[in-house]
Amino acid sequence: MNIKEIKELAKKFTPQQIEQCINQTLQHGKPLTEGCNPSGDIVEVLNTLAKAQTVRELMEKGMTETEAIRELARRIREIQSVK
């Protein structure tokens, strides 16, 4: 998980814009929106965009960037621990 890229995307784009980048990636293999192209293969790009979207949504609900990143990490750990 590249926290730096997630933070940059969450600061720069709205959840709707990130959703558009996700859709572009699914349709064209990469985001077409300027500045919305995290590093990695297509799966990593989609993962980073989805995480950035979650962080931005949490920030828009009143969380600080740090709180939103922690909440994202908590959610990931919770899902990974379910077996």
C-alpha positions as CSV (number, residue, x, y, z in Angstrom):
1,M,0.0,0.0,0.0
2,N,1.6,3.3,-1.1
3,I,0.4,5.7,1.5
4,K,2.0,8.7,-0.3
5,E,0.1,8.1,-3.5
6,I,-3.2,7.5,-1.6
7,K,-2.8,10.7,0.3
8,E,-2.0,12.7,-2.9
9,L,-5.0,11.3,-4.8
10,A,-7.3,11.8,-1.8
11,K,-6.3,15.5,-1.5
12,K,-6.4,16.2,-5.2
13,F,-9.6,14.5,-6.3
14,T,-13.2,14.1,-5.1
15,P,-14.7,10.7,-4.6
16,Q,-16.6,11.1,-7.9
17,Q,-13.5,12.0,-9.8
18,I,-11.6,9.0,-8.3
19,E,-14.6,6.8,-9.4
20,Q,-14.2,8.2,-12.9
21,C,-10.5,7.3,-12.8
22,I,-11.4,3.8,-11.7
23,N,-13.9,3.4,-14.6
24,Q,-11.4,4.7,-17.0
25,T,-8.9,2.2,-15.8
26,L,-11.4,-0.6,-16.2
27,Q,-12.3,0.5,-19.7
28,H,-8.9,1.7,-21.1
29,G,-6.4,-0.1,-18.9
30,K,-5.3,3.2,-17.3
31,P,-6.8,6.4,-16.0
32,L,-7.1,9.1,-18.6
33,T,-7.6,12.0,-16.1
34,E,-4.5,14.1,-15.7
35,G,-2.7,13.4,-12.4
36,C,-4.8,10.3,-11.6
37,N,-2.3,7.6,-12.5
38,P,-0.7,5.9,-9.5
39,S,2.2,3.6,-10.2
40,G,2.0,-0.2,-10.7
41,D,0.1,-2.7,-12.8
42,I,-3.6,-2.4,-13.4
43,V,-4.5,-4.3,-10.2
44,E,-2.3,-2.0,-8.1
45,V,-3.6,1.1,-9.8
46,L,-7.2,0.0,-9.1
47,N,-6.3,-0.8,-5.4
48,T,-4.7,2.5,-4.9
49,L,-7.6,4.4,-6.5
50,A,-10.1,2.5,-4.4
51,K,-8.2,3.2,-1.2
52,A,-7.8,6.9,-2.1
53,Q,-11.6,7.1,-2.7
54,T,-12.3,5.6,0.7
55,V,-9.9,8.0,2.4
56,R,-11.4,11.0,0.6
57,E,-14.9,9.9,1.5
58,L,-13.9,9.6,5.2
59,M,-12.3,13.0,5.1
60,E,-15.5,14.6,3.6
61,K,-17.3,13.1,6.6
62,G,-15.1,15.1,9.0
63,M,-12.1,12.9,9.6
64,T,-8.6,14.2,9.4
65,E,-6.3,12.7,6.8
66,T,-4.5,10.7,9.5
67,E,-7.7,9.4,11.0
68,A,-9.0,8.4,7.6
69,I,-5.8,6.5,6.8
70,R,-6.0,4.7,10.2
71,E,-9.6,3.8,9.5
72,L,-8.7,2.5,6.1
73,A,-6.0,0.3,7.6
74,R,-8.4,-0.9,10.3
75,R,-10.9,-1.9,7.7
76,I,-8.3,-3.7,5.7
77,R,-7.0,-5.6,8.8
78,E,-10.6,-6.5,9.7
79,I,-11.3,-8.0,6.2
80,Q,-8.0,-9.8,6.1
81,S,-8.6,-11.4,9.5
82,V,-12.0,-12.9,8.5
83,K,-11.5,-16.5,7.4
